[in-house]
Every structure is written in C-alpha cells, then in structure tokens.
C-alpha cells in the first residue's frame, strides 16, 4: 500500500542570497508524516519553464493528496501558496522587511499543512497580495 503524500515545493536560493527560507523549511519537513500523510519536499529552480517542468515531474512522481507551494502557486490539485519571511541572517541586507527564525517558520508551515489535511469544510477560493 502506498502512503499518501503532500508535495511541498520551494525555490532554490536566488537574487544573490546563499539561502532561501522556503527551501530550508521544505527540507526540514521532508519525510515527516502529518495526519497519516508523508511530506515530500522538492526544490524548484528559479527559471520559469524549468520550474514548471520540475513541478510537473514532481506531481507525476508523487501523485499528492495535497500540494503546497512555498514560492509557486496553483498546480491543478488542491493547493496553496505560502510566502515566508526572511531569516534573521538576511535582515541586514533587507532593512525593515519581516524576519522570523527558521524554527518558527517550520512550525508555522507544519501547522498549515496539518490544518489543510484535516479541514472538513469547503475550501476558500481567495486570491490575495499584489505584484508591485
């Protein structure tokens, strides 16, 4: 019997930063079991068509019950998008931007995945944010 899986995607570091918090979160959650479902983390390249190809391959390979993108939205399956803040070690480079320790970010994403897996009502279909 195959264990159901959550596909958790995140982007590689970009923009000259040596780390990407979304990727670190995904790596820490990779392999965990939440509500009987195994988390499978996949790193996506920061090149649009390459990222889509990598996402398509990961969806085909994992056949997830839930897909959550830490950096890429809408996959055709029940999915979500979560923006994460900078890590404390990145704060100096981005003054005034939100910062949160990795452990707290991991805890928040873990909770979001558990809620998504156990939610019994209808999903909200909302768009938010803006491209500046």
N, C-alpha and C positions, 0 to 999 in steps of 0.2 A: 504494500500500500504506500502511495506517495504522500508525503507530508505536505499540506497546503503551504503556500509561500506568499510572503509580501515582497514585492520588488521595491527596493529603496534606492533611488538613483541620486547621484551627486556629481558635481563637476570637478574636474581636476583644478589645481591652482592656476590662476590666470592674473593678468594685469601686473606682473612682476612680483606678486606675493608668493612666498615659498609655501604657504598653506592655504587651504580653503576649508573653513569651518564645517561646511556641509559635508565635505568628504570625510573629515575626521569623525563627525557624528555617525555617518553611514558605516564607516569601518568599525566603530565601537559597537554598533548594534548588529552588525553582520553575524549571523549564526545564532542569535538569540531566538528563543521561542516565546511568543506572546499570544496568549489566548489559544494555544494549540497550533499556532501558525509560525513557521520559521521565516526569519528576516534574511533576505539575500540582498546584499549591497553591491551595486555596480557603479564603477567610476565612468563618467562620460567625458569625452574630450570637449573642449571649448570651441569646436568648429562645427557650425550648424549642421551641415549634412552628415558629417561623421558622427555627431552626437545622435542624430535621428537613426542612423544605421545601427549604432551600438544599442540604442534603446529598443529598436525593433528586434534585434537579435536576443537581447535580454528578455523581452516579453515572450518570444517564441520558446526560449530555453526554459524559463521559469514557470510559464503559464500561471501567473499570480492570481490570488483571490483579491488582492489589493495592491495598487501601485501608488507610491508616494514619491514625488519628485522634490528633492532639495536643490532646485535650480532649473527644472524643466517641467512644463505643465502639459496636461491633457494627453492621455495615451489611448483613449478608446475603451479603457476598462475603468471601473470605479477608481478614481484617482484624486490626488490633491497636490497642492503646491505650498511649500513652506519656505519663506525667506528666513534666513538665520542671520543674527548679528555678527559683528566682528569678534575675534578673540582679543583678550587683553593685550597680547603681544603685538597686535596690529593697531592698537589705539593711537599710538604716536603718529602713525602715518595718515590717519583719518580723524583729525580732531573734531570733537563734537558729535561723532557718529555713535550709535548704540553699540555697546560692548557687553559680552556675557561670557563667563568661564565655560570651557568646553563641557565640564561635567554637568552644568546646569542645562546646557543646550541638549546634551544627550538625554537627560532626564525629561525635558520637555517634549522632544520628538518621540521618545518611548511612550509617554503618556498619550500623545496624539495618535500613535499607531494603535494602542490598546483601545482607545475610545472609538476609533474608526472601525475596528474589528468587532466590537461588542455592541455598537449602536443598533438599536432595533427599529427606529422610526425612519421616515423618509429622509433622504439626504437633501441638504440645502444646495441649491444651484445658484451660487452667487459669484460674481466677479468683483475684484477689488484692486486697489492700487492704481498706479498711473505710470506711464512711461514719460520721463522728463526729457 
